[in-house]
Amino acid sequence: MLRIEKDSDGGVTRLMLSGRIQSDRIACIRSAMSDGCARKILDLSEVTLVDVTVIRFLIRCEEEGVELVQCPPYVREWVLRERAEGAEQTV
């Protein structure tokens, strides 16, 4: 189960995600980020499980300027691997 806590001060939106993130919850995360704030932060410190679709979503978020903070090591490693595989496929 995913829990989303939102903290916004007008210029920055911080989403604290807890639990399991599955691909069917991506729309909820996107919706929570769409408040018009210039700076967006996803705090992943309490994330326990993700799937490959979520990893690809997180990569797109970073490419769009969203900051990923307190990323669990296995998630960060998976992001790096997916990026590397994507780069190899475009060559």
PyMOL Python script that loads the backbone (N, CA, C, O; Angstrom):
from pymol import cmd

cmd.read_pdbstr("""\
ATOM      1  N   MET A   1       0.834  -1.182   0.000  1.00  0.00           N
ATOM      2  CA  MET A   1       0.000   0.000   0.000  1.00  0.00           C
ATOM      3  C   MET A   1       0.879   1.246   0.000  1.00  0.00           C
ATOM      4  O   MET A   1       1.888   1.303   0.703  1.00  0.00           O
ATOM      5  N   LEU A   2       0.499   2.221  -0.776  1.00  0.00           N
ATOM      6  CA  LEU A   2       1.246   3.469  -0.880  1.00  0.00           C
ATOM      7  C   LEU A   2       0.558   4.562  -0.080  1.00  0.00           C
ATOM      8  O   LEU A   2      -0.661   4.720  -0.132  1.00  0.00           O
ATOM      9  N   ARG A   3       1.360   5.309   0.656  1.00  0.00           N
ATOM     10  CA  ARG A   3       0.867   6.492   1.353  1.00  0.00           C
ATOM     11  C   ARG A   3       1.619   7.692   0.799  1.00  0.00           C
ATOM     12  O   ARG A   3       2.838   7.645   0.638  1.00  0.00           O
ATOM     13  N   ILE A   4       0.894   8.768   0.508  1.00  0.00           N
ATOM     14  CA  ILE A   4       1.492   9.996  -0.013  1.00  0.00           C
ATOM     15  C   ILE A   4       1.177  11.125   0.950  1.00  0.00           C
ATOM     16  O   ILE A   4       0.012  11.408   1.231  1.00  0.00           O
ATOM     17  N   GLU A   5       2.227  11.772   1.455  1.00  0.00           N
ATOM     18  CA  GLU A   5       2.060  12.965   2.279  1.00  0.00           C
ATOM     19  C   GLU A   5       2.631  14.133   1.499  1.00  0.00           C
ATOM     20  O   GLU A   5       3.737  14.050   0.965  1.00  0.00           O
ATOM     21  N   LYS A   6       1.879  15.216   1.433  1.00  0.00           N
ATOM     22  CA  LYS A   6       2.279  16.363   0.632  1.00  0.00           C
ATOM     23  C   LYS A   6       2.546  17.559   1.527  1.00  0.00           C
ATOM     24  O   LYS A   6       1.765  17.876   2.425  1.00  0.00           O
ATOM     25  N   ASP A   7       3.666  18.215   1.261  1.00  0.00           N
ATOM     26  CA  ASP A   7       4.026  19.440   1.965  1.00  0.00           C
ATOM     27  C   ASP A   7       4.381  20.467   0.900  1.00  0.00           C
ATOM     28  O   ASP A   7       5.280  20.243   0.089  1.00  0.00           O
ATOM     29  N   SER A   8       3.680  21.586   0.904  1.00  0.00           N
ATOM     30  CA  SER A   8       3.924  22.603  -0.110  1.00  0.00           C
ATOM     31  C   SER A   8       4.001  23.961   0.559  1.00  0.00           C
ATOM     32  O   SER A   8       3.164  24.307   1.393  1.00  0.00           O
ATOM     33  N   ASP A   9       5.027  24.736   0.179  1.00  0.00           N
ATOM     34  CA  ASP A   9       5.152  26.071   0.758  1.00  0.00           C
ATOM     35  C   ASP A   9       4.945  27.162  -0.292  1.00  0.00           C
ATOM     36  O   ASP A   9       5.316  28.315  -0.072  1.00  0.00           O
ATOM     37  N   GLY A  10       4.368  26.808  -1.403  1.00  0.00           N
ATOM     38  CA  GLY A  10       4.143  27.783  -2.462  1.00  0.00           C
ATOM     39  C   GLY A  10       5.142  27.664  -3.588  1.00  0.00           C
ATOM     40  O   GLY A  10       4.758  27.677  -4.757  1.00  0.00           O
ATOM     41  N   GLY A  11       6.422  27.548  -3.259  1.00  0.00           N
ATOM     42  CA  GLY A  11       7.446  27.430  -4.288  1.00  0.00           C
ATOM     43  C   GLY A  11       7.979  26.025  -4.454  1.00  0.00           C
ATOM     44  O   GLY A  11       8.543  25.678  -5.491  1.00  0.00           O
ATOM     45  N   VAL A  12       7.792  25.211  -3.411  1.00  0.00           N
ATOM     46  CA  VAL A  12       8.324  23.843  -3.416  1.00  0.00           C
ATOM     47  C   VAL A  12       7.226  22.877  -2.974  1.00  0.00           C
ATOM     48  O   VAL A  12       6.531  23.107  -1.985  1.00  0.00           O
ATOM     49  N   THR A  13       7.094  21.807  -3.725  1.00  0.00           N
ATOM     50  CA  THR A  13       6.194  20.723  -3.326  1.00  0.00           C
ATOM     51  C   THR A  13       7.044  19.510  -3.005  1.00  0.00           C
ATOM     52  O   THR A  13       7.849  19.062  -3.822  1.00  0.00           O
ATOM     53  N   ARG A  14       6.853  18.986  -1.806  1.00  0.00           N
ATOM     54  CA  ARG A  14       7.579  17.787  -1.381  1.00  0.00           C
ATOM     55  C   ARG A  14       6.548  16.693  -1.124  1.00  0.00           C
ATOM     56  O   ARG A  14       5.635  16.852  -0.314  1.00  0.00           O
ATOM     57  N   LEU A  15       6.717  15.581  -1.833  1.00  0.00           N
ATOM     58  CA  LEU A  15       5.869  14.419  -1.603  1.00  0.00           C
ATOM     59  C   LEU A  15       6.684  13.363  -0.885  1.00  0.00           C
ATOM     60  O   LEU A  15       7.732  12.938  -1.371  1.00  0.00           O
ATOM     61  N   MET A  16       6.201  12.940   0.275  1.00  0.00           N
ATOM     62  CA  MET A  16       6.839  11.875   1.018  1.00  0.00           C
ATOM     63  C   MET A  16       6.062  10.599   0.728  1.00  0.00           C
ATOM     64  O   MET A  16       4.901  10.461   1.112  1.00  0.00           O
ATOM     65  N   LEU A  17       6.719   9.675   0.046  1.00  0.00           N
ATOM     66  CA  LEU A  17       6.084   8.429  -0.354  1.00  0.00           C
ATOM     67  C   LEU A  17       6.494   7.322   0.604  1.00  0.00           C
ATOM     68  O   LEU A  17       7.671   7.176   0.930  1.00  0.00           O
ATOM     69  N   SER A  18       5.518   6.547   1.051  1.00  0.00           N
ATOM     70  CA  SER A  18       5.782   5.460   1.998  1.00  0.00           C
ATOM     71  C   SER A  18       5.135   4.181   1.506  1.00  0.00           C
ATOM     72  O   SER A  18       4.013   4.183   1.001  1.00  0.00           O
ATOM     73  N   GLY A  19       5.867   3.089   1.664  1.00  0.00           N
ATOM     74  CA  GLY A  19       5.320   1.782   1.331  1.00  0.00           C
ATOM     75  C   GLY A  19       5.689   1.327  -0.065  1.00  0.00           C
ATOM     76  O   GLY A  19       6.775   1.603  -0.573  1.00  0.00           O
ATOM     77  N   ARG A  20       4.762   0.632  -0.656  1.00  0.00           N
ATOM     78  CA  ARG A  20       4.949  -0.027  -1.936  1.00  0.00           C
ATOM     79  C   ARG A  20       4.400   0.854  -3.060  1.00  0.00           C
ATOM     80  O   ARG A  20       3.246   1.279  -3.011  1.00  0.00           O
ATOM     81  N   ILE A  21       5.227   1.127  -4.072  1.00  0.00           N
ATOM     82  CA  ILE A  21       4.745   1.898  -5.217  1.00  0.00           C
ATOM     83  C   ILE A  21       4.596   0.940  -6.390  1.00  0.00           C
ATOM     84  O   ILE A  21       5.569   0.344  -6.851  1.00  0.00           O
ATOM     85  N   GLN A  22       3.374   0.804  -6.860  1.00  0.00           N
ATOM     86  CA  GLN A  22       3.108  -0.021  -8.033  1.00  0.00           C
ATOM     87  C   GLN A  22       2.669   0.887  -9.175  1.00  0.00           C
ATOM     88  O   GLN A  22       2.247   2.023  -8.958  1.00  0.00           O
ATOM     89  N   SER A  23       2.776   0.374 -10.375  1.00  0.00           N
ATOM     90  CA  SER A  23       2.519   1.192 -11.559  1.00  0.00           C
ATOM     91  C   SER A  23       1.125   1.809 -11.570  1.00  0.00           C
ATOM     92  O   SER A  23       0.938   2.885 -12.137  1.00  0.00           O
ATOM     93  N   ASP A  24       0.152   1.157 -10.960  1.00  0.00           N
ATOM     94  CA  ASP A  24      -1.200   1.717 -10.960  1.00  0.00           C
ATOM     95  C   ASP A  24      -1.339   2.947 -10.063  1.00  0.00           C
ATOM     96  O   ASP A  24      -2.388   3.590 -10.067  1.00  0.00           O
ATOM     97  N   ARG A  25      -0.306   3.282  -9.299  1.00  0.00           N
ATOM     98  CA  ARG A  25      -0.338   4.460  -8.412  1.00  0.00           C
ATOM     99  C   ARG A  25       0.393   5.665  -9.012  1.00  0.00           C
ATOM    100  O   ARG A  25       0.396   6.742  -8.416  1.00  0.00           O
ATOM    101  N   ILE A  26       1.003   5.494 -10.170  1.00  0.00           N
ATOM    102  CA  ILE A  26       1.754   6.584 -10.795  1.00  0.00           C
ATOM    103  C   ILE A  26       0.858   7.792 -11.053  1.00  0.00           C
ATOM    104  O   ILE A  26       1.275   8.928 -10.828  1.00  0.00           O
ATOM    105  N   ALA A  27      -0.352   7.563 -11.518  1.00  0.00           N
ATOM    106  CA  ALA A  27      -1.276   8.673 -11.793  1.00  0.00           C
ATOM    107  C   ALA A  27      -1.555   9.483 -10.525  1.00  0.00           C
ATOM    108  O   ALA A  27      -1.668  10.707 -10.588  1.00  0.00           O
ATOM    109  N   CYS A  28      -1.666   8.817  -9.384  1.00  0.00           N
ATOM    110  CA  CYS A  28      -1.892   9.519  -8.110  1.00  0.00           C
ATOM    111  C   CYS A  28      -0.699  10.399  -7.751  1.00  0.00           C
ATOM    112  O   CYS A  28      -0.863  11.525  -7.280  1.00  0.00           O
ATOM    113  N   ILE A  29       0.494   9.875  -7.978  1.00  0.00           N
ATOM    114  CA  ILE A  29       1.706  10.643  -7.682  1.00  0.00           C
ATOM    115  C   ILE A  29       1.781  11.850  -8.605  1.00  0.00           C
ATOM    116  O   ILE A  29       2.044  12.964  -8.151  1.00  0.00           O
ATOM    117  N   ARG A  30       1.553  11.638  -9.898  1.00  0.00           N
ATOM    118  CA  ARG A  30       1.560  12.739 -10.874  1.00  0.00           C
ATOM    119  C   ARG A  30       0.550  13.812 -10.481  1.00  0.00           C
ATOM    120  O   ARG A  30       0.855  15.004 -10.520  1.00  0.00           O
ATOM    121  N   SER A  31      -0.636  13.389 -10.109  1.00  0.00           N
ATOM    122  CA  SER A  31      -1.688  14.326  -9.717  1.00  0.00           C
ATOM    123  C   SER A  31      -1.263  15.155  -8.505  1.00  0.00           C
ATOM    124  O   SER A  31      -1.491  16.364  -8.460  1.00  0.00           O
ATOM    125  N   ALA A  32      -0.649  14.500  -7.534  1.00  0.00           N
ATOM    126  CA  ALA A  32      -0.199  15.209  -6.335  1.00  0.00           C
ATOM    127  C   ALA A  32       0.912  16.204  -6.642  1.00  0.00           C
ATOM    128  O   ALA A  32       1.081  17.185  -5.918  1.00  0.00           O
ATOM    129  N   MET A  33       1.673  15.961  -7.713  1.00  0.00           N
ATOM    130  CA  MET A  33       2.766  16.868  -8.089  1.00  0.00           C
ATOM    131  C   MET A  33       2.286  18.033  -8.951  1.00  0.00           C
ATOM    132  O   MET A  33       3.041  18.980  -9.172  1.00  0.00           O
ATOM    133  N   SER A  34       1.068  17.985  -9.435  1.00  0.00           N
ATOM    134  CA  SER A  34       0.617  18.982 -10.408  1.00  0.00           C
ATOM    135  C   SER A  34      -0.065  20.178  -9.751  1.00  0.00           C
ATOM    136  O   SER A  34      -1.220  20.486 -10.045  1.00  0.00           O
ATOM    137  N   ASP A  35       0.650  20.836  -8.874  1.00  0.00           N
ATOM    138  CA  ASP A  35       0.070  21.989  -8.183  1.00  0.00           C
ATOM    139  C   ASP A  35       0.663  23.312  -8.646  1.00  0.00           C
ATOM    140  O   ASP A  35       0.369  24.360  -8.070  1.00  0.00           O
ATOM    141  N   GLY A  36       1.490  23.272  -9.674  1.00  0.00           N
ATOM    142  CA  GLY A  36       2.049  24.502 -10.221  1.00  0.00           C
ATOM    143  C   GLY A  36       3.331  24.984  -9.567  1.00  0.00           C
ATOM    144  O   GLY A  36       3.903  25.979 -10.013  1.00  0.00           O
ATOM    145  N   CYS A  37       3.798  24.316  -8.531  1.00  0.00           N
ATOM    146  CA  CYS A  37       5.050  24.719  -7.891  1.00  0.00           C
ATOM    147  C   CYS A  37       6.217  24.466  -8.845  1.00  0.00           C
ATOM    148  O   CYS A  37       6.245  23.478  -9.578  1.00  0.00           O
ATOM    149  N   ALA A  38       7.168  25.381  -8.811  1.00  0.00           N
ATOM    150  CA  ALA A  38       8.317  25.283  -9.711  1.00  0.00           C
ATOM    151  C   ALA A  38       9.249  24.136  -9.327  1.00  0.00           C
ATOM    152  O   ALA A  38       9.797  23.466 -10.202  1.00  0.00           O
ATOM    153  N   ARG A  39       9.431  23.908  -8.041  1.00  0.00           N
ATOM    154  CA  ARG A  39      10.361  22.877  -7.576  1.00  0.00           C
ATOM    155  C   ARG A  39       9.581  21.725  -6.964  1.00  0.00           C
ATOM    156  O   ARG A  39       8.719  21.920  -6.108  1.00  0.00           O
ATOM    157  N   LYS A  40       9.902  20.523  -7.422  1.00  0.00           N
ATOM    158  CA  LYS A  40       9.213  19.338  -6.925  1.00  0.00           C
ATOM    159  C   LYS A  40      10.232  18.338  -6.379  1.00  0.00           C
ATOM    160  O   LYS A  40      11.274  18.095  -6.988  1.00  0.00           O
ATOM    161  N   ILE A  41       9.908  17.767  -5.222  1.00  0.00           N
ATOM    162  CA  ILE A  41      10.790  16.810  -4.563  1.00  0.00           C
ATOM    163  C   ILE A  41       9.988  15.556  -4.227  1.00  0.00           C
ATOM    164  O   ILE A  41       8.893  15.635  -3.670  1.00  0.00           O
ATOM    165  N   LEU A  42      10.546  14.411  -4.571  1.00  0.00           N
ATOM    166  CA  LEU A  42       9.978  13.133  -4.146  1.00  0.00           C
ATOM    167  C   LEU A  42      10.908  12.549  -3.091  1.00  0.00           C
ATOM    168  O   LEU A  42      12.061  12.231  -3.380  1.00  0.00           O
ATOM    169  N   ASP A  43      10.409  12.411  -1.879  1.00  0.00           N
ATOM    170  CA  ASP A  43      11.164  11.815  -0.780  1.00  0.00           C
ATOM    171  C   ASP A  43      10.816  10.328  -0.746  1.00  0.00           C
ATOM    172  O   ASP A  43       9.681   9.950  -0.457  1.00  0.00           O
ATOM    173  N   LEU A  44      11.802   9.501  -1.042  1.00  0.00           N
ATOM    174  CA  LEU A  44      11.580   8.058  -1.156  1.00  0.00           C
ATOM    175  C   LEU A  44      12.116   7.281   0.046  1.00  0.00           C
ATOM    176  O   LEU A  44      12.279   6.063  -0.031  1.00  0.00           O
ATOM    177  N   SER A  45      12.388   7.964   1.145  1.00  0.00           N
ATOM    178  CA  SER A  45      13.042   7.325   2.292  1.00  0.00           C
ATOM    179  C   SER A  45      12.254   6.159   2.877  1.00  0.00           C
ATOM    180  O   SER A  45      12.850   5.251   3.456  1.00  0.00           O
ATOM    181  N   GLU A  46      10.934   6.162   2.740  1.00  0.00           N
ATOM    182  CA  GLU A  46      10.135   5.091   3.331  1.00  0.00           C
ATOM    183  C   GLU A  46       9.523   4.160   2.283  1.00  0.00           C
ATOM    184  O   GLU A  46       8.586   3.417   2.574  1.00  0.00           O
ATOM    185  N   VAL A  47      10.058   4.208   1.070  1.00  0.00           N
ATOM    186  CA  VAL A  47       9.583   3.315   0.016  1.00  0.00           C
ATOM    187  C   VAL A  47      10.178   1.929   0.237  1.00  0.00           C
ATOM    188  O   VAL A  47      11.380   1.786   0.460  1.00  0.00           O
ATOM    189  N   THR A  48       9.332   0.922   0.174  1.00  0.00           N
ATOM    190  CA  THR A  48       9.796  -0.442   0.434  1.00  0.00           C
ATOM    191  C   THR A  48       9.909  -1.298  -0.817  1.00  0.00           C
ATOM    192  O   THR A  48      10.733  -2.211  -0.864  1.00  0.00           O
ATOM    193  N   LEU A  49       9.091  -1.020  -1.835  1.00  0.00           N
ATOM    194  CA  LEU A  49       9.087  -1.866  -3.021  1.00  0.00           C
ATOM    195  C   LEU A  49       8.593  -1.072  -4.223  1.00  0.00           C
ATOM    196  O   LEU A  49       7.652  -0.286  -4.112  1.00  0.00           O
ATOM    197  N   VAL A  50       9.231  -1.279  -5.371  1.00  0.00           N
ATOM    198  CA  VAL A  50       8.811  -0.652  -6.626  1.00  0.00           C
ATOM    199  C   VAL A  50       8.886  -1.694  -7.736  1.00  0.00           C
ATOM    200  O   VAL A  50       9.520  -2.737  -7.579  1.00  0.00           O
ATOM    201  N   ASP A  51       8.229  -1.402  -8.867  1.00  0.00           N
ATOM    202  CA  ASP A  51       8.366  -2.278 -10.028  1.00  0.00           C
ATOM    203  C   ASP A  51       9.067  -1.512 -11.152  1.00  0.00           C
ATOM    204  O   ASP A  51       9.338  -0.319 -11.014  1.00  0.00           O
ATOM    205  N   VAL A  52       9.356  -2.183 -12.248  1.00  0.00           N
ATOM    206  CA  VAL A  52      10.145  -1.575 -13.322  1.00  0.00           C
ATOM    207  C   VAL A  52       9.437  -0.368 -13.937  1.00  0.00           C
ATOM    208  O   VAL A  52      10.097   0.588 -14.347  1.00  0.00           O
ATOM    209  N   THR A  53       8.128  -0.396 -14.007  1.00  0.00           N
ATOM    210  CA  THR A  53       7.394   0.750 -14.549  1.00  0.00           C
ATOM    211  C   THR A  53       7.583   1.972 -13.661  1.00  0.00           C
ATOM    212  O   THR A  53       7.700   3.092 -14.158  1.00  0.00           O
ATOM    213  N   VAL A  54       7.614   1.762 -12.363  1.00  0.00           N
ATOM    214  CA  VAL A  54       7.852   2.864 -11.424  1.00  0.00           C
ATOM    215  C   VAL A  54       9.270   3.395 -11.589  1.00  0.00           C
ATOM    216  O   VAL A  54       9.481   4.607 -11.547  1.00  0.00           O
ATOM    217  N   ILE A  55      10.238   2.512 -11.775  1.00  0.00           N
ATOM    218  CA  ILE A  55      11.622   2.946 -11.999  1.00  0.00           C
ATOM    219  C   ILE A  55      11.686   3.844 -13.227  1.00  0.00           C
ATOM    220  O   ILE A  55      12.329   4.894 -13.196  1.00  0.00           O
ATOM    221  N   ARG A  56      11.031   3.444 -14.296  1.00  0.00           N
ATOM    222  CA  ARG A  56      11.025   4.262 -15.521  1.00  0.00           C
ATOM    223  C   ARG A  56      10.318   5.593 -15.289  1.00  0.00           C
ATOM    224  O   ARG A  56      10.724   6.615 -15.842  1.00  0.00           O
ATOM    225  N   PHE A  57       9.270   5.590 -14.480  1.00  0.00           N
ATOM    226  CA  PHE A  57       8.584   6.825 -14.095  1.00  0.00           C
ATOM    227  C   PHE A  57       9.531   7.746 -13.323  1.00  0.00           C
ATOM    228  O   PHE A  57       9.574   8.949 -13.581  1.00  0.00           O
ATOM    229  N   LEU A  58      10.284   7.186 -12.383  1.00  0.00           N
ATOM    230  CA  LEU A  58      11.229   7.993 -11.601  1.00  0.00           C
ATOM    231  C   LEU A  58      12.311   8.588 -12.497  1.00  0.00           C
ATOM    232  O   LEU A  58      12.737   9.723 -12.283  1.00  0.00           O
ATOM    233  N   ILE A  59      12.753   7.839 -13.487  1.00  0.00           N
ATOM    234  CA  ILE A  59      13.735   8.358 -14.443  1.00  0.00           C
ATOM    235  C   ILE A  59      13.146   9.550 -15.188  1.00  0.00           C
ATOM    236  O   ILE A  59      13.806  10.579 -15.333  1.00  0.00           O
ATOM    237  N   ARG A  60      11.907   9.417 -15.663  1.00  0.00           N
ATOM    238  CA  ARG A  60      11.257  10.537 -16.361  1.00  0.00           C
ATOM    239  C   ARG A  60      11.102  11.735 -15.434  1.00  0.00           C
ATOM    240  O   ARG A  60      11.287  12.877 -15.856  1.00  0.00           O
ATOM    241  N   CYS A  61      10.766  11.480 -14.178  1.00  0.00           N
ATOM    242  CA  CYS A  61      10.636  12.578 -13.209  1.00  0.00           C
ATOM    243  C   CYS A  61      11.943  13.355 -13.110  1.00  0.00           C
ATOM    244  O   CYS A  61      11.947  14.584 -13.183  1.00  0.00           O
ATOM    245  N   GLU A  62      13.052  12.636 -12.945  1.00  0.00           N
ATOM    246  CA  GLU A  62      14.352  13.315 -12.862  1.00  0.00           C
ATOM    247  C   GLU A  62      14.647  14.089 -14.136  1.00  0.00           C
ATOM    248  O   GLU A  62      15.167  15.204 -14.080  1.00  0.00           O
ATOM    249  N   GLU A  63      14.321  13.509 -15.281  1.00  0.00           N
ATOM    250  CA  GLU A  63      14.549  14.202 -16.549  1.00  0.00           C
ATOM    251  C   GLU A  63      13.721  15.477 -16.648  1.00  0.00           C
ATOM    252  O   GLU A  63      14.114  16.423 -17.331  1.00  0.00           O
ATOM    253  N   GLU A  64      12.575  15.507 -15.968  1.00  0.00           N
ATOM    254  CA  GLU A  64      11.698  16.679 -15.956  1.00  0.00           C
ATOM    255  C   GLU A  64      12.062  17.661 -14.846  1.00  0.00           C
ATOM    256  O   GLU A  64      11.391  18.678 -14.676  1.00  0.00           O
ATOM    257  N   GLY A  65      13.122  17.364 -14.089  1.00  0.00           N
ATOM    258  CA  GLY A  65      13.581  18.282 -13.053  1.00  0.00           C
ATOM    259  C   GLY A  65      13.105  17.978 -11.648  1.00  0.00           C
ATOM    260  O   GLY A  65      13.398  18.734 -10.722  1.00  0.00           O
ATOM    261  N   VAL A  66      12.379  16.890 -11.468  1.00  0.00           N
ATOM    262  CA  VAL A  66      11.943  16.492 -10.130  1.00  0.00           C
ATOM    263  C   VAL A  66      13.151  15.929  -9.386  1.00  0.00           C
ATOM    264  O   VAL A  66      13.908  15.124  -9.928  1.00  0.00           O
ATOM    265  N   GLU A  67      13.316  16.357  -8.155  1.00  0.00           N
ATOM    266  CA  GLU A  67      14.449  15.896  -7.341  1.00  0.00           C
ATOM    267  C   GLU A  67      14.032  14.664  -6.539  1.00  0.00           C
ATOM    268  O   GLU A  67      13.023  14.687  -5.835  1.00  0.00           O
ATOM    269  N   LEU A  68      14.810  13.595  -6.651  1.00  0.00           N
ATOM    270  CA  LEU A  68      14.580  12.394  -5.852  1.00  0.00           C
ATOM    271  C   LEU A  68      15.529  12.444  -4.667  1.00  0.00           C
ATOM    272  O   LEU A  68      16.745  12.506  -4.844  1.00  0.00           O
ATOM    273  N   VAL A  69      14.974  12.416  -3.451  1.00  0.00           N
ATOM    274  CA  VAL A  69      15.819  12.478  -2.258  1.00  0.00           C
ATOM    275  C   VAL A  69      15.594  11.239  -1.403  1.00  0.00           C
ATOM    276  O   VAL A  69      14.537  10.610  -1.444  1.00  0.00           O
ATOM    277  N   GLN A  70      16.617  10.912  -0.632  1.00  0.00           N
ATOM    278  CA  GLN A  70      16.607   9.775   0.288  1.00  0.00           C
ATOM    279  C   GLN A  70      16.117   8.508  -0.410  1.00  0.00           C
ATOM    280  O   GLN A  70      15.276   7.766   0.097  1.00  0.00           O
ATOM    281  N   CYS A  71      16.675   8.303  -1.577  1.00  0.00           N
ATOM    282  CA  CYS A  71      16.322   7.166  -2.422  1.00  0.00           C
ATOM    283  C   CYS A  71      16.952   5.897  -1.841  1.00  0.00           C
ATOM    284  O   CYS A  71      18.160   5.877  -1.605  1.00  0.00           O
ATOM    285  N   PRO A  72      16.170   4.837  -1.603  1.00  0.00           N
ATOM    286  CA  PRO A  72      16.777   3.591  -1.134  1.00  0.00           C
ATOM    287  C   PRO A  72      17.859   3.132  -2.119  1.00  0.00           C
ATOM    288  O   PRO A  72      17.693   3.281  -3.330  1.00  0.00           O
ATOM    289  N   PRO A  73      18.955   2.582  -1.613  1.00  0.00           N
ATOM    290  CA  PRO A  73      20.062   2.189  -2.492  1.00  0.00           C
ATOM    291  C   PRO A  73      19.649   1.276  -3.650  1.00  0.00           C
ATOM    292  O   PRO A  73      20.136   1.441  -4.768  1.00  0.00           O
ATOM    293  N   TYR A  74      18.765   0.326  -3.396  1.00  0.00           N
ATOM    294  CA  TYR A  74      18.386  -0.580  -4.488  1.00  0.00           C
ATOM    295  C   TYR A  74      17.606   0.158  -5.581  1.00  0.00           C
ATOM    296  O   TYR A  74      17.712  -0.191  -6.756  1.00  0.00           O
ATOM    297  N   VAL A  75      16.826   1.173  -5.204  1.00  0.00           N
ATOM    298  CA  VAL A  75      16.079   1.960  -6.190  1.00  0.00           C
ATOM    299  C   VAL A  75      17.049   2.793  -7.019  1.00  0.00           C
ATOM    300  O   VAL A  75      16.930   2.844  -8.243  1.00  0.00           O
ATOM    301  N   ARG A  76      18.006   3.443  -6.369  1.00  0.00           N
ATOM    302  CA  ARG A  76      18.986   4.266  -7.091  1.00  0.00           C
ATOM    303  C   ARG A  76      19.788   3.399  -8.060  1.00  0.00           C
ATOM    304  O   ARG A  76      20.017   3.792  -9.203  1.00  0.00           O
ATOM    305  N   GLU A  77      20.213   2.223  -7.605  1.00  0.00           N
ATOM    306  CA  GLU A  77      20.976   1.311  -8.463  1.00  0.00           C
ATOM    307  C   GLU A  77      20.146   0.882  -9.673  1.00  0.00           C
ATOM    308  O   GLU A  77      20.654   0.835 -10.794  1.00  0.00           O
ATOM    309  N   TRP A  78      18.893   0.575  -9.448  1.00  0.00           N
ATOM    310  CA  TRP A  78      18.006   0.158 -10.531  1.00  0.00           C
ATOM    311  C   TRP A  78      17.807   1.288 -11.540  1.00  0.00           C
ATOM    312  O   TRP A  78      17.797   1.053 -12.748  1.00  0.00           O
ATOM    313  N   VAL A  79      17.649   2.510 -11.041  1.00  0.00           N
ATOM    314  CA  VAL A  79      17.527   3.687 -11.916  1.00  0.00           C
ATOM    315  C   VAL A  79      18.776   3.809 -12.792  1.00  0.00           C
ATOM    316  O   VAL A  79      18.675   4.024 -14.000  1.00  0.00           O
ATOM    317  N   LEU A  80      19.945   3.672 -12.179  1.00  0.00           N
ATOM    318  CA  LEU A  80      21.197   3.780 -12.937  1.00  0.00           C
ATOM    319  C   LEU A  80      21.297   2.693 -14.002  1.00  0.00           C
ATOM    320  O   LEU A  80      21.730   2.958 -15.124  1.00  0.00           O
ATOM    321  N   ARG A  81      20.901   1.477 -13.657  1.00  0.00           N
ATOM    322  CA  ARG A  81      20.942   0.371 -14.630  1.00  0.00           C
ATOM    323  C   ARG A  81      19.975   0.601 -15.787  1.00  0.00           C
ATOM    324  O   ARG A  81      20.325   0.381 -16.946  1.00  0.00           O
ATOM    325  N   GLU A  82      18.767   1.040 -15.473  1.00  0.00           N
ATOM    326  CA  GLU A  82      17.771   1.303 -16.524  1.00  0.00           C
ATOM    327  C   GLU A  82      18.250   2.410 -17.457  1.00  0.00           C
ATOM    328  O   GLU A  82      18.067   2.331 -18.672  1.00  0.00           O
ATOM    329  N   ARG A  83      18.865   3.441 -16.881  1.00  0.00           N
ATOM    330  CA  ARG A  83      19.403   4.527 -17.712  1.00  0.00           C
ATOM    331  C   ARG A  83      20.490   4.000 -18.635  1.00  0.00           C
ATOM    332  O   ARG A  83      20.518   4.322 -19.823  1.00  0.00           O
ATOM    333  N   ALA A  84      21.387   3.187 -18.081  1.00  0.00           N
ATOM    334  CA  ALA A  84      22.490   2.636 -18.873  1.00  0.00           C
ATOM    335  C   ALA A  84      21.951   1.750 -19.995  1.00  0.00           C
ATOM    336  O   ALA A  84      22.430   1.824 -21.126  1.00  0.00           O
ATOM    337  N   GLU A  85      20.975   0.926 -19.693  1.00  0.00           N
ATOM    338  CA  GLU A  85      20.385   0.064 -20.719  1.00  0.00           C
ATOM    339  C   GLU A  85      19.689   0.888 -21.790  1.00  0.00           C
ATOM    340  O   GLU A  85      19.759   0.558 -22.974  1.00  0.00           O
ATOM    341  N   GLY A  86      19.024   1.951 -21.384  1.00  0.00           N
ATOM    342  CA  GLY A  86      18.366   2.830 -22.346  1.00  0.00           C
ATOM    343  C   GLY A  86      19.362   3.520 -23.251  1.00  0.00           C
ATOM    344  O   GLY A  86      19.113   3.692 -24.444  1.00  0.00           O
ATOM    345  N   ALA A  87      20.497   3.919 -22.683  1.00  0.00           N
ATOM    346  CA  ALA A  87      21.544   4.575 -23.476  1.00  0.00           C
ATOM    347  C   ALA A  87      22.150   3.595 -24.470  1.00  0.00           C
ATOM    348  O   ALA A  87      22.446   3.966 -25.606  1.00  0.00           O
ATOM    349  N   GLU A  88      22.337   2.352 -24.054  1.00  0.00           N
ATOM    350  CA  GLU A  88      22.898   1.332 -24.950  1.00  0.00           C
ATOM    351  C   GLU A  88      21.956   1.053 -26.116  1.00  0.00           C
ATOM    352  O   GLU A  88      22.411   0.809 -27.234  1.00  0.00           O
ATOM    353  N   GLN A  89      20.669   1.087 -25.869  1.00  0.00           N
ATOM    354  CA  GLN A  89      19.693   0.786 -26.916  1.00  0.00           C
ATOM    355  C   GLN A  89      19.599   1.896 -27.954  1.00  0.00           C
ATOM    356  O   GLN A  89      19.204   1.644 -29.093  1.00  0.00           O
ATOM    357  N   THR A  90      19.955   3.121 -27.577  1.00  0.00           N
ATOM    358  CA  THR A  90      19.876   4.236 -28.523  1.00  0.00           C
ATOM    359  C   THR A  90      21.126   4.367 -29.376  1.00  0.00           C
ATOM    360  O   THR A  90      21.133   5.125 -30.346  1.00  0.00           O
ATOM    361  N   VAL A  91      22.186   3.641 -29.032  1.00  0.00           N
ATOM    362  CA  VAL A  91      23.443   3.722 -29.790  1.00  0.00           C
ATOM    363  C   VAL A  91      23.378   2.875 -31.028  1.00  0.00           C
ATOM    364  O   VAL A  91      24.344   2.819 -31.789  1.00  0.00           O
TER     365      VAL A  91
END
""", "prot")
cmd.dss("prot")
cmd.show_as("cartoon", "prot")
cmd.util.cbc("prot")
cmd.orient("prot")
